[in-house]
Amino acid sequence: GTQPKEGGTDEPPARSSSARTSSTQPSFRALPFPARHSDTRDTADEMSAEEVQDFMSKYRGTTLGHLLPFSPVCQTRPDKPREEILERDAHVRVSTPQQLLEELLEGNKRFRAGAGQQMQLSLAHRQLLTSGQLPKACLLGCADSRVPSELIFDQGPGDIFIARNAGGLCARSTVGGSIEFAVSHLGVRLLIILGHESCSVVSAALKREHPELDDARPPRVRRMLTDMRSEFDVCTEILESASTYADRHRAAVLINVRAQARKALALPALLERVAGGQVLVVCGYYHLHTGEVEIFPIGDESPRSFASRLWLEDPEADLHPREVRAKKFPQRNFVRLAGENSLETDAVPDDVPDSERCSPEEVLAELKAGNVRYWTGKPRKHKLFLKRLASHPHLNLLNAQSELPRAMVVGCADARAPVELIFDQYIGDVFTCRNAGNLFRHTVAASVEYAVFELGVKVVVVMGHEGCGAVKAARAPMVQIAHQPKELREMLLRMASDLEYCRETLDHIHDATARDREQVMCNAAAQVRKILAEEHLRVLVDSGDLLVVAAFYATSSGIVDFIEVDRHWTDLGHGGQPAHDTAHRRSC
């Protein structure tokens, strides 16, 4: 639990929002994020699923610091992690929002060029991150597995505070509360609302000619599509004037992005800072084919005028309707399944695990193996894969197919918990939904239903993490919660209600580290129980077609522990409260 020292007794650098307003800020040159080390080691020695299980069962619950060598460090000063973090944080504090935006776009250029630097932190760096977060930006985007936010901006743990759900919707307490938490408590000064090419949620909202499809969808998914269509109805003439499906889809994405930006700007905590010039809000559009992120200032435009001005400005619009591409390339998830070792266009190797053939247990085993690759410093060479992918122009079309992820992770928006990096997954692998405190509400619930019933996801992981600020805030006295911005207050009250059933257990834990872990796991377990309380999801769990587990990510070590919550759920909303939550969980 102690922080590593670097030749002295100084405390870890303060990383709260209050540090931004210090009256005496040191003079630092405007450095880009330090160049990262390129790991060129062979990945042939990856652990098998059985080896991962044996390793984790042997060392679970122990302190692994004395077992782990330093991972290959990607910083310029691997021997002085404290000084490097201080320089990085000082750079974030003195940079303007526009400079931070340009830094993210530079990262996107590296990603497109196949020169992205995989973010591997040493154990010392990870332990220092537990002292707090100081993200460069807050991003609201879609949960689509083909849009991993940290990867497309080439950023690492601690860099971007991220809220994601199906369609990138600015829901009230989950997303609105997350944004208010970012600007009010973390001092974030840049908010990006990001849409993307070939968004399957937008496509579903555009298709109204088959109402029987909507009737077969889960109720929350229907409501989500209805809300999105209400925005489209205001801009009908723009959508109908599109000559191709790709143009129509792009216009619809821009309409949705601007509508979500308008909802975000309705948050008083954000609007006050935008009006005062403290926060910059921009919209973005991510091209799956090229990897480019376009940024648009929003000004005071309505969704209608915003989309009308921008929808025809894409010089490389996709002219191939999805149905044509699917017919030409029937293996729509081929690139992801083939991985790094095969890029053939004719067939998928037999030994590659297809998400339709894999069992939920096999999918979970791959997530475990990916996490071991992450914290042992042996990630896959995605940089090499991108370069090889770029050399096959036909394969770029496959990225715009309907996604087919293997798993879904409901994680926290915390910048220190980047899902794809933690599990060493890549484009198309994980449908990721994130909000402060990883709550199962509103669009998160719709996103889970969408992932399971529309995309065929077989594993849902609800992941909390060490030092979660949202969970700590939910355990604060009610008088403090009452003074928070509206949506953040509602989010914290909901979380406090979820934690109420294990209050007796938490109150008897006096060790701060143990209490932090237990309250995070109690929150994750409560969200799993809510998922299992949905009858149509529980049927799949009982039949073995869906696996829902809780997880705890230790920021200080990089290790994820998976906990299977007892299926004998209780209705937390109507008084059912188990006496001790720890009796209802077991490691998996």
N, C-alpha and C positions, 0 to 999 in steps of 0.2 A: 503493500500500500504506500510505501514511501516513495518520493520522487527521486530519481537519480541526480546526484550532484556532479558538477563538473569543476573539480578543483576548488570548491569553496562551499560556503554555507548559505548562499543566496537562495531565496525561495523561488519556485517556478514563476515564470513571467505571468503577470496578471493579464487575463484575456477577456475581460468583460467589456461591455459597452462603455462603462464609465472611463475606461482608459483612453478612449478616443478623445475625450474632451480635456485632457491634461493641458494645463496652461503652459508647460515647458516641454514641447515636443522636440526630440533630438533631430538634428539635420541629417537626413539620409538621402543618398542619391536615389533617383527613381529607377530602382532595379526592377527588371522583370522577375518573375518567380525563378529562383535559382535553377540553373541547368541540372537536369536529373541524370543519374548514372544509368547507362544502358547495360542491362544484364544480358550477356551473350552465352550463358551456360546452356548446355543441352538439357532438354526436358524429358529425355528418354527414361529417366529414373523416377517418374511420377509414381506415387503410391497407388496401389490398387484399392478397391473399396474395402476388401477384407483387412488390408494392412492399416487403413485409416481407422476402421472399427477397433482393431487391437490396440493401436496407438492411443486413441482417445479414451478407451476404457482403462488403459494403464495409467494415464496421467490426468484424467479428469479430476478436478477439484484440488489439484496441487499447484504450487507456484512454479511456473515454468521458466522463470528468468535465468536460473542457473543451468538450464538444459539447452537454451537457445543461443547459438552464436548470433552475432549481428547479421541481419539480412543484408544483401547487397544494397547499400544505401544510395539513393538517387539524388542526394543533396550535394552541394559543393563543399560542405564542411562536415563530413560524416563523423569526425572526431569531436565536434563541438555542436551537438544538436541544440543545446539551449541557446547559444548565440545565433544559430541559424533561424530558429523560431522567432527570436526577438527581432531579427532583421526583417523577416517575412511579415510579422505583425505590424512593425513600424511602417513598412511599405504600404500595407493595406490602410493604415490610419491616415497617412499623409496623401494618399492618392485620391483624386477626384472620382466621382462616379463614372465620368466619361473615360478616364484612364483605366479604371477597372474593367469597363466594358471592352475597351480596345485590347486589354490583356487577355480576356476570354476569347475574343475573336482571333487573336494570334494563336491561341491554343487550338482553335478550330482549324486554322490553316495547317498547323502541324498534323492534326488528325487526318485531314484530307490528303496531305502529302505522304501519308504512311510513316511519318516521323514522330508520332506521338510517343512520349516518354512514359513508360509504365511506372506508376507511383508505388515504389516499394520502400517502406519506412523501416528503420532499424527499431529494435525493441526500445531503445532510449527515446527515440522520437515518439513512438506510440505512447509511452508512459507520460511524456510531457504534454501530449494532447489531452490527457484527462483533466488538466487544470482548467479547460474551457475551450470555447470556440470563437473564432473571429473570422467569419466567412467573408469572401469578397462580394458575394451577391446572393440574392434569393431568387429561385427559379420556380415558376409554376408551369408544369408541362404534363404531357400525356403519359400514361403508364405503359404505353406501347413498348414491347421488348426490343424493338429496333431503334429506340431513341434513348440509349443510356447516357444520361446527362453529363456525368463526369468524363466519360470517354470522348464524347464528341467535342467537348471543350478542352480536353487534355488537362484535366485538373485532378487533384488528389484529395485525400482525407483532410477535412478542415476548410476546404476552399469554397464550396457552394452549399447553401442551405436550400433543400429541395422539397417541394410539395408536388406530388404526382398522383393522378387518378385517371381513370378511363375518360378520355376526351379533354383532359386538362381543365376541369370545371372549377370555378371559384366558389365552392360550397361554403356555407355559413361558418359554422364553428370549427370544422376540421381544417379547411384551407384558410378561411378568414382568420381564425385564431392563430394558425401557423405564421401567416404573414405579419400579424400584429406582434407576435412573439419575436419575429426576426427584426422588425424595425424598432420595437420598443425596448427590448432587452439585449439584443445583440448588436444594435447600432448599424444594421445593414443599410446601405445607401443606394443599392442598385437592385431593381426588381425586373426580371425578364419573364414575359408571358410567351411561351413557346408553343407553336403549333407545328405540324409536320405533314409532309407529303404522304398520300395514301393512308390517311388515318381511318382505320376500320370503323371507329365509332361514328365519325362524320359520315362515312359511306352508308352506314346503317340508317342514320337519321335522314339522309337524302332519299333513300328508297322507300317510297310510300305506296308504290303500286301494288304491293302484296301485303295487305293488312293481316292476313293469316299468319305471317311471320312474326308480327308484333304480338299477336294473341298467344303465340307459343313461348314468348320470352318471359323470364321472371319479372315480377311486378316492379322491382326497383330499376331494372334495365329499361322497362317501358317508360317509366317516369323520367329517367335520364334522357332518353331520346326525345320525349315530348318537350322537355325544357329546351333542348337544343333546337328543335324544329320551330319553337316559338320565335327564336332569334332569326331563323332563316325566313320565316313568313314576312318579316319586316322588309326583307331584301329580295323578294321574289323576282322582281324584274331583272336584277343583276344575275341571278342564278339561271333564269330562263334564257338570257341572252348569250350564254356561253355556248360556243360552237362545238366543243369537245367535252367529254366527261372529265378529262384532266383539268380543263379550265374551270369547269363547274365545281369540281372538288376543291381546287385551290381557293376559289372565291369563298366557298363555304367554310374552309378552315380559317381564312382571314376574318370572316364575319364572326366566327366563334371566338377567335383570339381577342378581337377588339371588344366583344361583349364581356369576356371574362376580365379584361383590363378595366372596363367600366365598373364591374362589380367590385373589383379590388379597390378602385379609387373611391368607392363609396364607404370604405372603412375610414372612420375619422382619424385613427392613429396614423394611417398612411397618407391620407389627403392633406393633413396638416403639415407633414414633412415635405410632401411634393410641392405644396404651395410656397413653402419657405425655402425651396431650392436645396433641401438637404437630401432628398431621395430622387433618383432618376428612374422612371418607369418606361420601358420600351417593349415592343412586340417583336417576335421573331418567327421565322419560317424555316424549318429544317428540310433540306432536300435529301431524300434517301439515296437517290442515284449518285449524287456527287459528294455528299457529306457536308455540303456548305450550309451555314446558318446565315440567313439574311436578317438584318435588323431594321425595323421601321420605327421612327418616332411616332407617338400616337397623337400628340397635340390635344385639341379639343374635338376631334372628329367623331362622328357617330359611327357605329359599325357599318352602316350603309355606305357613307362616303369613304371610309377607310378602305373597304373592300373594293369599291368602284375604282378608286385611284390605283390600287396595287395589283388587282387580280390578273391583269394582262401584261405585267412587267416581268414575267418570268421568261427569260430567253431560252431556257432549256426545259420547257414544259413537257411532261410525259404525254406523248401522243398515242400511247398504247393502252387501251382500256384493260382493266384488270382481267376480264374474261379472256381476252386474246392472249395475254401473257401466260395465264394459267394453262391454257390449251397448249401453248408452245413449250412451256416448262412445267410438266405435271408435278414434279417434285418441288413444291413451292417452298419447302423448308430445307432444301438440299444443301445450300451453302453452310448453314449452321450445323447440320448433321454431319456433313463431310469433314468439318473442322479444318485443321491446319494441313493434314497430310494428303488430302485429295480435293481437287477442284474440277474433276471431270464433269461434263455436262450430260452424260448419258445415263448414269445410274449411281445410286448410293451404295457404298460398300456394305456388304452384309453384316460386318462386325460393328457398324456404327449404330448406336442405340437410337431408334426412332421413337419419338414421343408417343406414337400410337401403339408401339409394341412394348415399350418399357412399362414396368409396374411402378406404382408410386414409390415403393421401397427402393427401386433402382435409381429413380430420379433423385430421391433424398440422398442416396449414397453418393451421387455425383456432386451434389451441393457440398457434402461433407468433404469429399476429396478436393474440391475446388478451394474450400477454406483452408485446408492443410497446405495446399500449394501457395496460397497467399501468405500465411504467417510464417512459413518456412523459407520464403523468398524464392520460390520456384514457379512463378506464374507462366502461363502459356505465352508463346511469342505472338501476340496479336499484331504487333507491328509488322512482322514478316507476313502474316496472313493478309493484312490489308494491301501490301505491295503486290502480292500474288493475285489477289482479287482484282486489283486495278488493271492487271495485265490481261484479264478476261472480260472484254466489254459486254458480252452477253450475260454474264453472271450478275452484272450490276442491276439488271432488270429484276432479278430474283429478290433483291432487297425490297422491292416495292410490292411484292406479293402480300397476300394476307398473312399475318404473322401466325406462328404456331409454336409458342413458347412451351418449355417443359414444366416450368414451375412459376408460382407467383409468390412474391415476398411483400408483406405489409410491414414496412419499416418506418422508423422515425425520420423526420426531415433533417435531423442533426447533420451538420456538414462533415462530422467525423465518422459517419456510418454509411459510406458509399456502397450500396448493395452489390453492384456488379463487380467492383474491385474485391470486396470481402470474400465473395464466392468464386472469384476468378472466372466469371462468365462474360459472354460477349454479345454482340449484336444478335438479337433474335432468341436469346436463351431464357431470359427471365422477365416476366410481366411484373413491373415494380410499382407499387403504390406506397406513397410516403406522406406522412403528415406528422406534426409535432405530437409525440406520445403514441404513435401508431394505433390510433383509435379506429374501431369498426363502426362507422356511422355514415349516414348520408351517401355521398358519392363513393366512399370506400366500400360500403356494402354493395352498391351497384357494380363497382369494379370487380369485386370478388365473384359476384354472380356472372358478370360478363366473361371473366377469365375462365370460369369453370364450364359454363354452358355454351358459350360462343367459341371459345378458343381451345377447349378441351384440356385445360390445365389439370394435372393430377396431384400436385402437391401445393399446399398453401402454407407458408411459413409466416408467423407473426413474430417479428424480431424486435425485442427491446435491446438496450445497450447500456453499458457502464456509464455512470455519470449523466443520465438523462435529465436535462434541465426542466423539461415539461413535467415529468413525474415528480421531481422534487418540488416544483411549484404547486402541484396539486396537493401535496402533503402540507403546505403552508397553512397558517391560521386563516380562517375564513375572512377575517377583517382585512387581510392582505389581498386575498383573491378578489374581494369586493371592489378594490380600487383599480383593477385591471381594465383595459379596453373591453368593450362589450363582447365581441366574439371570442376573444381569448378567455374572458371570464367564464363564458358558457362552456368552453372546451375544458377548462380546469375543473369546473364543477362536475361535469360529466365524468372526468377521470377520477376525481375525488370520490364520487359515488361508486365507481367500479372498485376502488381500493378499500372502501368501507368494510367489506366483508372480511378482509384480512387485517383490519386495524389492530386487533388484539395481538396477533402474531408479530406485527411490525413494532408495536410499542414495547415488546419484550426483548427486542434485539438492540443491544447497546453499542456494538461495534459498527462504526459508520460504513465501512466497506461492505460488511455483510448485510446491513440494513438496505443499502443502496441496491445491491443485487436482488435482494428478496422483494423489494417493492416494485422494481422493474419487472421481475418475473411474475409477480401477482397481477400487474397490469396486463402483461402479455397473455397470461392464462385467462384473465377475464375476457379479453377480446376473442380468444379461441372459443370460449364457452358461448359467446354471442354468435359466432359462426355456426357452431354445432347446434345452437337453438333454432336455426333456420331449417325447417323440416325438409325442404327440397335438397338442401346440402347434406343434411344428416343421413338421408337415404343413401347417398353416394358413399359417405364415410362408412356406414354400416355394411355396405356391399363390398367394400375394399377397393372401390374405384377412385376414391379420393382420400388423401392423407392430409390432416390439418395438425400442425405442431407449433409449439412455441419455441422461441430461441432467445439466447442471451449472448450478445456480442461484447466481449471484453476489449474495450478500446486500448487498454494498456498492453495487451499481448497479441491482439488480432484474432483470437480464438473464439469460435462460436460453439456454444453448448446447445444441443437440441433437447427439448423436454416435451414429452407427449402428455397432453392433458387428458385426464380421465374423461371418457365419453359420457359418464353419468353426470351430465350437465344439470345446472339448476337455473331457473329463470331469475336472474339477478335483478330484473326490473320489478319483480313483484314479491320481494321479501325473502326468496329462497337464498340462504347464505350458509355455505359450508363453514364449519367451525375453524378448521385450519387448512388453508389452501395447500400447504406442503404435503399433506397426506393424499392429495389427489393428483400428484404429478410424479412422473418417473422419467429417467433419462432414456433417450432412444438413440 
